[in-house]
């Protein structure tokens, strides 16, 4: 992510595409369950 002189972050084209795909996944109902999220947190000890 780039940062201009005014403190506004500009997404790279790749980051923009990732966010657009994430929005489409959400629209399709492809979201993690609470159990899946907990498993990820436990795996990475976060």
C-alpha atoms as an extended CHARMM CRD file, in Angstrom:
* protein
*
        46  EXT
         1         1  UNK       CA              0.0000000000        0.0000000000        0.0000000000  PROA      1               0.0000000000
         2         2  UNK       CA              1.3470000000        3.4010000000       -0.8950000000  PROA      2               0.0000000000
         3         3  UNK       CA              0.9050000000        6.5400000000        1.1500000000  PROA      3               0.0000000000
         4         4  UNK       CA              0.6750000000        9.9820000000       -0.3890000000  PROA      4               0.0000000000
         5         5  UNK       CA              1.6420000000       13.2540000000        1.2860000000  PROA      5               0.0000000000
         6         6  UNK       CA             -1.8130000000       13.7780000000        2.7990000000  PROA      6               0.0000000000
         7         7  UNK       CA             -1.9000000000       10.4850000000        4.7120000000  PROA      7               0.0000000000
         8         8  UNK       CA             -4.3530000000        8.7650000000        2.3520000000  PROA      8               0.0000000000
         9         9  UNK       CA             -3.4660000000        5.1850000000        1.4920000000  PROA      9               0.0000000000
        10        10  UNK       CA             -3.6520000000        4.1580000000       -2.1330000000  PROA      10              0.0000000000
        11        11  UNK       CA             -4.3060000000        0.5070000000       -2.8990000000  PROA      11              0.0000000000
        12        12  UNK       CA             -2.2040000000       -1.2570000000       -5.4710000000  PROA      12              0.0000000000
        13        13  UNK       CA             -4.1330000000       -2.7880000000       -8.3700000000  PROA      13              0.0000000000
        14        14  UNK       CA             -3.5530000000       -6.2180000000       -6.7870000000  PROA      14              0.0000000000
        15        15  UNK       CA             -4.9430000000       -5.0770000000       -3.4170000000  PROA      15              0.0000000000
        16        16  UNK       CA             -7.9680000000       -3.5190000000       -5.1470000000  PROA      16              0.0000000000
        17        17  UNK       CA             -8.6290000000       -6.7910000000       -7.0140000000  PROA      17              0.0000000000
        18        18  UNK       CA             -8.3120000000       -8.7800000000       -3.7580000000  PROA      18              0.0000000000
        19        19  UNK       CA            -10.8800000000       -6.5530000000       -2.0550000000  PROA      19              0.0000000000
        20        20  UNK       CA            -13.2690000000       -6.7860000000       -4.9910000000  PROA      20              0.0000000000
        21        21  UNK       CA            -13.0230000000      -10.5980000000       -4.9190000000  PROA      21              0.0000000000
        22        22  UNK       CA            -13.6180000000      -10.5730000000       -1.1590000000  PROA      22              0.0000000000
        23        23  UNK       CA            -16.7880000000       -8.5150000000       -1.7060000000  PROA      23              0.0000000000
        24        24  UNK       CA            -18.0050000000      -11.0580000000       -4.2900000000  PROA      24              0.0000000000
        25        25  UNK       CA            -17.2830000000      -13.9270000000       -1.8730000000  PROA      25              0.0000000000
        26        26  UNK       CA            -19.3240000000      -12.2010000000        0.8270000000  PROA      26              0.0000000000
        27        27  UNK       CA            -22.1910000000      -11.6400000000       -1.6220000000  PROA      27              0.0000000000
        28        28  UNK       CA            -22.1360000000      -15.3750000000       -2.4020000000  PROA      28              0.0000000000
        29        29  UNK       CA            -22.2320000000      -16.1870000000        1.3210000000  PROA      29              0.0000000000
        30        30  UNK       CA            -18.6850000000      -17.5210000000        1.3480000000  PROA      30              0.0000000000
        31        31  UNK       CA            -17.7180000000      -16.4070000000        4.8240000000  PROA      31              0.0000000000
        32        32  UNK       CA            -15.8800000000      -18.2120000000        7.5880000000  PROA      32              0.0000000000
        33        33  UNK       CA            -17.8670000000      -19.7240000000       10.4260000000  PROA      33              0.0000000000
        34        34  UNK       CA            -17.0950000000      -18.6960000000       13.9900000000  PROA      34              0.0000000000
        35        35  UNK       CA            -15.4520000000      -22.0960000000       14.4980000000  PROA      35              0.0000000000
        36        36  UNK       CA            -13.2050000000      -21.6000000000       11.4490000000  PROA      36              0.0000000000
        37        37  UNK       CA            -12.1320000000      -18.1800000000       12.7070000000  PROA      37              0.0000000000
        38        38  UNK       CA            -11.3020000000      -19.5840000000       16.1560000000  PROA      38              0.0000000000
        39        39  UNK       CA             -9.2700000000      -22.3800000000       14.5530000000  PROA      39              0.0000000000
        40        40  UNK       CA             -7.2810000000      -19.8310000000       12.5390000000  PROA      40              0.0000000000
        41        41  UNK       CA             -6.5880000000      -17.7300000000       15.6360000000  PROA      41              0.0000000000
        42        42  UNK       CA             -5.4690000000      -20.8290000000       17.5330000000  PROA      42              0.0000000000
        43        43  UNK       CA             -3.2590000000      -22.0260000000       14.6720000000  PROA      43              0.0000000000
        44        44  UNK       CA             -1.3860000000      -18.7290000000       14.4920000000  PROA      44              0.0000000000
        45        45  UNK       CA             -1.5960000000      -18.0540000000       18.2500000000  PROA      45              0.0000000000
        46        46  UNK       CA             -3.1950000000      -14.6550000000       17.7510000000  PROA      46              0.0000000000
